[in-house]
Amino acid sequence: MKKYGFVVCLCFALLQGRAQESSNIVIDENYLEDQLYLSFTYNMLTNKPETIATHGFSGSYSIGFIKDIPLNKRRNIGFGVGIGYTYNAYIQNLKITENSGGTLFEVAQDYTTNKFITRALEMPMELRWRTSTPSKYKFWRVYSGIKFSYLLLSKATYSDVNTKITAKNIPEVNKLQYGLTMAAGYGTWNLYVYYGLSSFFDNAFLNSERIDISDFTVGLKFYIM
């Protein structure tokens, strides 16, 4: 929660600075929509085995920068490419442990904590439509595209009344993740959706069933000039 609190405070500090500077902005006919972005989402799992279920709040946040490239003279259509950092947490009942024989995947029973987290560098690419003008800083937008993420860390944590088990950098986890994105809204506040096309795991099995879990996230994305 402290991490979420820090990012929320950063978001509103940047928004406040944006508001204070708006009255001194010089109109630029060749403006760019280069932006910092922040997102906060709720994570859901797709393509999961029937025995796997989510519990509690699974969330994520990301922060980064997007470079805007206008594609027409009016500058209401553009292409964006960015770089950022993302943290994801999944609270569910897939227990992941490591032993001398490799990684074991099983359904957790009678546990107090069971979560899977990732930290990654991400590269979003967006086809961008907006109603902005050189002097209009609040406008409608629809940005859609694809996002690639390279995992810096994967960690599974399990605990019950007697034990606590942590597995880091699990070999079966796919370090390269990718999926479709869409952000739509007015002004700074935007609805954001990510649909994962890649599986979390490669050659991972639960009771002889291949684990092809991916994620679907919904939340808010803030674009800050």
Kinemage of the C-alpha trace (Angstrom):
@kinemage 1
@onewidth
@group {chain A} dominant
@subgroup {mainchain}
@vectorlist {calphas} color= white
{ca met a 1} P 0.000 0.000 0.000
{ca lys a 2} L 2.905 2.401 0.662
{ca lys a 3} L 3.992 2.001 -2.966
{ca tyr a 4} L 0.507 2.863 -4.213
{ca gly a 5} L 0.365 5.854 -1.860
{ca phe a 6} L 3.680 7.208 -3.146
{ca val a 7} L 2.612 6.917 -6.775
{ca val a 8} L -0.782 8.543 -6.079
{ca cys a 9} L 0.928 11.498 -4.356
{ca leu a 10} L 3.331 11.822 -7.297
{ca cys a 11} L 0.417 11.838 -9.708
{ca phe a 12} L -1.401 14.683 -7.979
{ca ala a 13} L 1.813 16.676 -7.500
{ca leu a 14} L 2.416 16.536 -11.246
{ca leu a 15} L -1.182 17.482 -11.964
{ca gln a 16} L -0.899 20.491 -9.634
{ca gly a 17} L 2.283 21.637 -11.356
{ca arg a 18} L 0.571 21.295 -14.728
{ca ala a 19} L -2.306 23.507 -13.586
{ca gln a 20} L 0.013 26.216 -12.213
{ca glu a 21} L 2.004 26.414 -15.431
{ca ser a 22} L -0.941 26.411 -17.867
{ca ser a 23} L -1.441 30.208 -17.715
{ca asn a 24} L 2.157 30.830 -18.867
{ca ile a 25} L 2.227 28.402 -21.791
{ca val a 26} L 3.139 29.906 -25.196
{ca ile a 27} L 1.009 28.628 -28.084
{ca asp a 28} L 3.026 26.400 -30.412
{ca glu a 29} L 1.479 25.488 -33.771
{ca asn a 30} L 3.895 22.537 -34.015
{ca tyr a 31} L 3.006 21.176 -30.590
{ca leu a 32} L 3.636 17.572 -29.594
{ca glu a 33} L 1.650 15.386 -27.227
{ca asp a 34} L 4.764 14.101 -25.447
{ca gln a 35} L 3.493 12.883 -22.115
{ca leu a 36} L 4.282 11.318 -18.797
{ca tyr a 37} L 1.783 8.603 -17.926
{ca leu a 38} L 0.561 6.881 -14.803
{ca ser a 39} L -1.856 3.962 -14.640
{ca phe a 40} L -3.619 2.091 -11.858
{ca thr a 41} L -5.450 -1.102 -12.758
{ca tyr a 42} L -7.296 -4.111 -11.402
{ca asn a 43} L -5.844 -7.408 -12.666
{ca met a 44} L -7.848 -10.448 -13.728
{ca leu a 45} L -6.590 -13.818 -14.990
{ca thr a 46} L -7.763 -15.375 -18.250
{ca asn a 47} L -7.297 -18.861 -19.748
{ca lys a 48} L -6.800 -20.279 -16.264
{ca pro a 49} L -7.531 -23.846 -15.183
{ca glu a 50} L -10.917 -24.265 -13.482
{ca thr a 51} L -9.263 -24.951 -10.136
{ca ile a 52} L -7.453 -21.592 -10.131
{ca ala a 53} L -9.285 -18.593 -8.697
{ca thr a 54} L -8.367 -15.055 -7.691
{ca his a 55} L -8.877 -13.814 -4.140
{ca gly a 56} L -8.621 -10.314 -2.751
{ca phe a 57} L -7.457 -7.302 -4.748
{ca ser a 58} L -4.971 -7.931 -7.555
{ca gly a 59} L -3.633 -4.629 -8.792
{ca ser a 60} L -0.867 -2.918 -10.694
{ca tyr a 61} L 0.606 0.463 -11.429
{ca ser a 62} L 2.881 1.768 -14.154
{ca ile a 63} L 4.764 4.989 -14.823
{ca gly a 64} L 6.630 6.140 -17.899
{ca phe a 65} L 7.063 8.545 -20.795
{ca ile a 66} L 5.613 8.498 -24.330
{ca lys a 67} L 7.087 10.328 -27.328
{ca asp a 68} L 4.432 11.640 -29.730
{ca ile a 69} L 4.862 11.651 -33.527
{ca pro a 70} L 2.067 13.514 -35.417
{ca leu a 71} L 0.934 11.797 -38.625
{ca asn a 72} L -1.058 14.622 -40.256
{ca lys a 73} L -0.985 18.412 -40.590
{ca arg a 74} L -3.878 18.903 -38.190
{ca arg a 75} L -1.917 16.854 -35.624
{ca asn a 76} L -5.036 15.106 -34.353
{ca ile a 77} L -3.677 11.707 -35.411
{ca gly a 78} L -0.339 10.503 -34.188
{ca phe a 79} L 1.854 7.614 -33.184
{ca gly a 80} L 3.303 7.229 -29.718
{ca val a 81} L 6.169 5.088 -28.454
{ca gly a 82} L 7.268 5.014 -24.845
{ca ile a 83} L 9.279 3.427 -22.082
{ca gly a 84} L 8.176 2.786 -18.531
{ca tyr a 85} L 8.137 0.632 -15.426
{ca thr a 86} L 5.284 -1.548 -14.181
{ca tyr a 87} L 4.499 -3.501 -11.012
{ca asn a 88} L 1.850 -6.244 -11.019
{ca ala a 89} L 0.418 -8.304 -8.161
{ca tyr a 90} L -1.897 -11.315 -8.568
{ca ile a 91} L -3.605 -12.690 -5.477
{ca gln a 92} L -4.768 -16.224 -6.307
{ca asn a 93} L -4.463 -19.876 -5.314
{ca leu a 94} L -1.775 -21.150 -7.705
{ca lys a 95} L 1.023 -22.243 -5.394
{ca ile a 96} L 4.510 -22.084 -6.939
{ca thr a 97} L 7.431 -23.688 -5.133
{ca glu a 98} L 10.929 -24.803 -6.083
{ca asn a 99} L 12.754 -27.969 -5.113
{ca ser a 100} L 15.633 -30.081 -6.369
{ca gly a 101} L 13.432 -31.499 -9.113
{ca gly a 102} L 12.434 -28.104 -10.510
{ca thr a 103} L 9.370 -25.903 -10.115
{ca leu a 104} L 6.166 -27.347 -8.669
{ca phe a 105} L 2.739 -25.896 -9.512
{ca glu a 106} L -0.220 -26.916 -7.378
{ca val a 107} L -3.458 -25.581 -5.921
{ca ala a 108} L -2.859 -23.870 -2.586
{ca gln a 109} L -4.886 -25.098 0.386
{ca asp a 110} L -5.501 -23.480 3.797
{ca tyr a 111} L -3.113 -20.608 3.158
{ca thr a 112} L -2.890 -17.112 4.612
{ca thr a 113} L -0.964 -15.527 1.723
{ca asn a 114} L -0.455 -16.630 -1.850
{ca lys a 115} L 0.544 -14.090 -4.463
{ca phe a 116} L 2.530 -13.773 -7.657
{ca ile a 117} L 4.217 -10.455 -8.503
{ca thr a 118} L 6.201 -9.137 -11.434
{ca arg a 119} L 8.285 -6.026 -12.041
{ca ala a 120} L 9.013 -5.113 -15.640
{ca leu a 121} L 10.209 -2.576 -18.133
{ca glu a 122} L 7.452 -1.821 -20.613
{ca met a 123} L 7.315 -0.306 -24.093
{ca pro a 124} L 3.861 0.915 -25.161
{ca met a 125} L 3.169 1.782 -28.794
{ca glu a 126} L -0.035 3.652 -29.596
{ca leu a 127} L -1.990 4.838 -32.622
{ca arg a 128} L -3.435 8.089 -31.274
{ca trp a 129} L -6.579 10.060 -32.162
{ca arg a 130} L -7.427 13.248 -30.243
{ca thr a 131} L -9.316 16.543 -30.563
{ca ser a 132} L -6.421 18.680 -29.326
{ca thr a 133} L -5.401 22.051 -30.798
{ca pro a 134} L -2.368 24.309 -30.151
{ca ser a 135} L -4.313 26.111 -27.395
{ca lys a 136} L -6.618 23.336 -26.154
{ca tyr a 137} L -5.176 21.205 -23.378
{ca lys a 138} L -8.321 19.328 -22.409
{ca phe a 139} L -9.621 17.157 -25.212
{ca trp a 140} L -11.123 13.784 -26.105
{ca arg a 141} L -8.710 11.003 -26.962
{ca val a 142} L -8.699 7.366 -28.030
{ca tyr a 143} L -5.273 5.727 -27.951
{ca ser a 144} L -4.992 2.067 -28.952
{ca gly a 145} L -2.006 -0.131 -29.569
{ca ile a 146} L 0.234 -2.819 -28.146
{ca lys a 147} L 2.476 -3.022 -25.110
{ca phe a 148} L 5.595 -5.144 -24.679
{ca ser a 149} L 6.973 -5.872 -21.210
{ca tyr a 150} L 10.291 -7.428 -20.226
{ca leu a 151} L 10.240 -8.924 -16.739
{ca leu a 152} L 12.974 -7.825 -14.370
{ca leu a 153} L 11.610 -9.934 -11.514
{ca ser a 154} L 9.025 -12.630 -10.934
{ca lys a 155} L 8.275 -13.763 -7.405
{ca ala a 156} L 5.763 -16.124 -5.838
{ca thr a 157} L 5.068 -15.977 -2.095
{ca tyr a 158} L 3.126 -18.570 -0.112
{ca ser a 159} L 2.509 -18.720 3.614
{ca asp a 160} L 0.307 -20.628 6.042
{ca val a 161} L 0.275 -20.979 9.825
{ca asn a 162} L 3.495 -23.013 9.767
{ca thr a 163} L 5.598 -22.019 6.755
{ca lys a 164} L 6.540 -19.235 4.393
{ca ile a 165} L 7.899 -20.072 0.934
{ca thr a 166} L 9.301 -17.663 -1.652
{ca ala a 167} L 10.314 -18.500 -5.220
{ca lys a 168} L 12.136 -15.859 -7.286
{ca asn a 169} L 12.876 -15.597 -10.998
{ca ile a 170} L 10.901 -18.729 -11.785
{ca pro a 171} L 12.404 -20.430 -14.894
{ca glu a 172} L 9.002 -21.227 -16.414
{ca val a 173} L 7.909 -17.571 -16.429
{ca asn a 174} L 8.016 -15.920 -19.850
{ca lys a 175} L 10.116 -12.799 -19.477
{ca leu a 176} L 8.654 -11.221 -22.616
{ca gln a 177} L 4.986 -10.327 -22.228
{ca tyr a 178} L 2.775 -8.480 -24.705
{ca gly a 179} L -0.832 -7.503 -25.225
{ca leu a 180} L -3.330 -5.034 -26.708
{ca thr a 181} L -4.074 -1.708 -25.029
{ca met a 182} L -6.686 1.029 -25.252
{ca ala a 183} L -7.037 4.304 -23.364
{ca ala a 184} L -10.036 6.587 -23.920
{ca gly a 185} L -11.257 9.654 -22.094
{ca tyr a 186} L -11.300 13.427 -21.729
{ca gly a 187} L -8.516 15.499 -20.225
{ca thr a 188} L -6.158 13.798 -17.818
{ca trp a 189} L -8.512 10.990 -16.752
{ca asn a 190} L -8.853 7.995 -19.066
{ca leu a 191} L -10.304 4.511 -18.932
{ca tyr a 192} L -7.519 2.019 -19.622
{ca val a 193} L -7.734 -1.616 -20.727
{ca tyr a 194} L -4.974 -4.163 -21.359
{ca tyr a 195} L -5.627 -7.609 -22.848
{ca gly a 196} L -2.667 -9.983 -22.582
{ca leu a 197} L -1.870 -12.088 -25.646
{ca ser a 198} L 1.074 -13.959 -24.139
{ca ser a 199} L 1.062 -16.624 -21.459
{ca phe a 200} L 2.730 -16.037 -18.085
{ca phe a 201} L 4.336 -19.467 -18.231
{ca asp a 202} L 6.142 -21.739 -20.681
{ca asn a 203} L 6.125 -25.514 -20.149
{ca ala a 204} L 4.315 -25.201 -16.816
{ca phe a 205} L 1.745 -27.819 -15.838
{ca leu a 206} L -0.888 -28.221 -13.127
{ca asn a 207} L -1.969 -31.879 -12.758
{ca ser a 208} L -0.807 -32.593 -16.341
{ca glu a 209} L -2.784 -29.581 -17.657
{ca arg a 210} L -0.735 -26.888 -19.373
{ca ile a 211} L -0.932 -23.513 -17.626
{ca asp a 212} L -1.607 -20.844 -20.254
{ca ile a 213} L -2.695 -18.073 -17.907
{ca ser a 214} L -2.639 -14.503 -19.215
{ca asp a 215} L -4.066 -11.291 -17.818
{ca phe a 216} L -6.805 -8.769 -18.483
{ca thr a 217} L -6.586 -5.451 -16.664
{ca val a 218} L -8.973 -2.513 -16.319
{ca gly a 219} L -8.331 0.786 -14.628
{ca leu a 220} L -7.373 4.441 -15.039
{ca lys a 221} L -4.561 6.000 -17.002
{ca phe a 222} L -3.366 9.575 -16.552
{ca tyr a 223} L -1.566 11.440 -19.344
{ca ile a 224} L 0.360 14.450 -18.069
{ca met a 225} L 1.854 17.031 -20.444
